[in-house]
Amino acid sequence: MYWNDINASDEEVNALAKYLDVNDDGDICEEDFLAWYQEAATTVASETNAVRQALLTRRTVNNFDKTPVPDIVLRNAIEAAIAAPNHKLTEPWRFIQLGQETISKIAELNAAEIAKKDPEKGAKKKARWENIPGWCVVTCKKSDDELQQEEDLAAVACAIQNFQLSMWADGVGVKWTSGPITRSPEFSELCGIDTETEKHVGTLWYGFASGGLAQLMDQGPNRKKSVDDVLSSLP
Ligand SMILES: Cc1cc2nc3c(=O)[nH]c(=O)nc-3n(C[C@H](O)[C@H](O)[C@H](O)COP(=O)(O)O)c2cc1C
């Protein structure tokens, strides 16, 4: 490779040569190359580590503060979600961002159900749900083909995990909820879900975690089974 193979100005080439010439002898020798290579290898290793770190430290967030989450965080999360693996590229997902008016109606619906048994608990739940700053309902297209349906649901689950990890990377927590209210016809109607053609997969609550994400990261995944418990190897 020659310097003039590089698409850069003379000034940029000089700066690069100076950067690579670690021993400052005016030449890029093996010693300089090895120093650069070591640095590049360390950068790649730390980026790989960052992905594993996100996978291992992400936790479900249960308590959010009221600070609204900028829309760009949601858009980033959906961009990551729709990059999920998807057999036959059916793109079966839909994401519905709920505004305060719809959130309040859903909170009321849920509270009314709970209040049938315990009115005080119903009122508390209503206030709690109304204060969750971000709501995104995720659906999957329905299919008459059983295998297709199974694979589409798997793809939407992957998409939701990408969504959660993207938000986590942006410092925002998520809780995937699937309680009884989300299966009610009233919920579908409020969210504009046509249950003939699509199925609710998850309602994602998102927001800044009360007390921050760091305390949750320290908790660890809290799984009972180890790798050895779940891995079997065949010859
Ligand atoms: C399909 C699905 C549905 C879930 N529904 C609920 C729910 O309704 N309520 C809830 O508290 N958590 C729900 N969760 C979150 C799990 O409870 C949570 O992932 C689990 O406790 C492990 O915690 P972690 O995400 O911090 O590792 C759901 C997760 C999945 C994958």
The ligand as a Gaussian input file, in Angstrom:
#p B3LYP/6-31G(d) Opt

LIG

0 1
 C      -42.965000     -12.888000      26.852000
 C      -42.627000     -12.141000      28.112000
 C      -43.639000     -11.602000      28.858000
 C      -43.361000     -10.913000      30.050000
 N      -44.387000     -10.384000      30.776000
 C      -44.143000      -9.818000      31.966000
 C      -45.212000      -9.314000      32.765000
 O      -46.370000      -9.360000      32.392000
 N      -44.904000      -8.781000      33.963000
 C      -43.601000      -8.710000      34.405000
 O      -43.376000      -8.245000      35.518000
 N      -42.566000      -9.115000      33.638000
 C      -42.796000      -9.673000      32.440000
 N      -41.765000     -10.107000      31.668000
 C      -40.374000      -9.841000      32.085000
 C      -39.807000     -11.013000      32.875000
 O      -40.494000     -11.148000      34.091000
 C      -38.308000     -10.767000      33.128000
 O      -37.644000     -10.785000      31.888000
 C      -37.730000     -11.816000      34.055000
 O      -38.182000     -11.591000      35.364000
 C      -36.206000     -11.801000      34.075000
 O      -35.718000     -10.542000      34.448000
 P      -34.661000      -9.752000      33.550000
 O      -35.371000      -9.313000      32.309000
 O      -34.231000      -8.602000      34.427000
 O      -33.536000     -10.673000      33.262000
 C      -42.011000     -10.767000      30.470000
 C      -40.983000     -11.312000      29.671000
 C      -41.280000     -11.981000      28.513000
 C      -40.148000     -12.554000      27.683000

